Amino acid sequence: MPTNVAQNYAYSSETEAERSAAVEKALAEFEGLRDKVATESGPLDQPWRELQYDDPSLQRWWVWVCPADGAVGRLHVAGYGAETHAVYTICDHCGKSFLR
């Protein structure tokens, strides 16, 4: 198992709209991050579709505190790890990626 697969508790949660906006902002801000995410992660399915959650308030993703930047940034789900069974996250403050 890679050393950056974390076994910790989530900080908060966010709606699909909040998640996708935060991820897109980080991808635009950090050079090369978009290519890195595309290479290291697979597409992100939306689990609530199978559960038939039509209420947008129930369509939520976990958010973690970034361990690399002094707890300033937040890790947002950007995909699933290409080589591991983990959620692929990116930091909105430092642009680093982590598996959760």
C-alpha positions as CSV (number, residue, x, y, z in Angstrom):
1,M,0.0,0.0,0.0
2,P,1.4,3.4,-0.9
3,T,2.4,5.6,2.1
4,N,0.1,8.4,1.1
5,V,-3.1,6.4,1.5
6,A,-4.5,8.0,4.7
7,Q,-6.6,6.3,7.3
8,N,-8.1,9.4,8.9
9,Y,-11.4,11.0,9.5
10,A,-13.0,13.5,7.2
11,Y,-13.1,17.2,8.1
12,S,-16.4,18.1,6.5
13,S,-18.5,17.3,3.5
14,E,-19.6,19.3,0.4
15,T,-22.2,19.1,-2.3
16,E,-21.4,18.0,-5.8
17,A,-21.5,21.6,-7.0
18,E,-19.1,22.7,-4.3
19,R,-16.8,19.8,-5.0
20,S,-16.6,20.3,-8.7
21,A,-16.1,24.0,-8.4
22,A,-13.2,23.5,-5.9
23,V,-11.6,20.9,-8.1
24,E,-11.9,23.0,-11.2
25,K,-10.4,26.0,-9.4
26,A,-7.4,24.0,-8.2
27,L,-6.9,22.4,-11.7
28,A,-6.9,25.9,-13.2
29,E,-4.6,27.4,-10.5
30,F,-1.8,24.8,-10.4
31,E,0.2,24.2,-13.5
32,G,0.4,20.5,-14.6
33,L,-2.2,19.4,-12.0
34,R,-4.9,18.6,-14.6
35,D,-2.5,16.3,-16.5
36,K,-1.4,14.6,-13.2
37,V,-5.0,14.0,-12.1
38,A,-5.8,12.6,-15.6
39,T,-2.8,10.2,-15.4
40,E,-3.1,9.1,-11.8
41,S,-6.9,8.8,-11.3
42,G,-9.9,7.2,-13.0
43,P,-13.3,8.8,-13.6
44,L,-15.4,9.7,-10.7
45,D,-18.8,8.0,-10.6
46,Q,-21.6,9.4,-8.4
47,P,-22.7,6.7,-5.9
48,W,-26.0,8.4,-5.1
49,R,-27.3,7.6,-8.6
50,E,-27.4,3.9,-7.6
51,L,-29.1,4.8,-4.3
52,Q,-31.6,7.1,-6.1
53,Y,-30.9,10.1,-4.0
54,D,-32.7,12.8,-5.9
55,D,-32.3,15.4,-3.1
56,P,-29.2,17.5,-3.9
57,S,-28.5,18.0,-0.1
58,L,-27.9,14.2,0.2
59,Q,-25.5,14.2,-2.8
60,R,-22.3,14.9,-0.8
61,W,-18.6,14.2,-0.9
62,W,-16.1,14.1,2.0
63,V,-13.5,16.9,2.5
64,W,-10.2,16.4,4.4
65,V,-7.6,18.7,5.9
66,C,-4.4,18.8,3.8
67,P,-1.5,17.3,5.8
68,A,1.1,19.0,3.7
69,D,0.4,22.7,4.1
70,G,-0.1,23.3,7.8
71,A,-3.8,22.4,7.9
72,V,-4.6,25.4,5.7
73,G,-5.8,23.7,2.5
74,R,-8.7,21.2,2.0
75,L,-8.6,18.0,0.0
76,H,-11.4,17.6,-2.5
77,V,-12.3,14.4,-4.3
78,A,-11.0,14.5,-7.9
79,G,-11.4,10.9,-8.9
80,Y,-10.5,7.3,-7.9
81,G,-6.9,6.1,-7.7
82,A,-5.9,4.5,-10.9
83,E,-3.7,1.8,-9.3
84,T,-5.3,1.6,-5.8
85,H,-8.7,1.2,-4.3
86,A,-8.8,4.8,-2.8
87,V,-10.3,8.2,-3.5
88,Y,-7.9,10.5,-5.3
89,T,-8.0,14.0,-3.7
90,I,-6.3,17.3,-4.5
91,C,-5.5,20.2,-2.2
92,D,-7.0,23.6,-3.0
93,H,-4.2,25.4,-1.3
94,C,-0.9,23.7,-2.3
95,G,-2.0,21.6,-5.3
96,K,-0.7,18.3,-4.0
97,S,-2.6,15.1,-4.5
98,F,-3.3,12.4,-1.9
99,L,-5.1,9.0,-1.8
100,R,-7.8,8.7,0.9
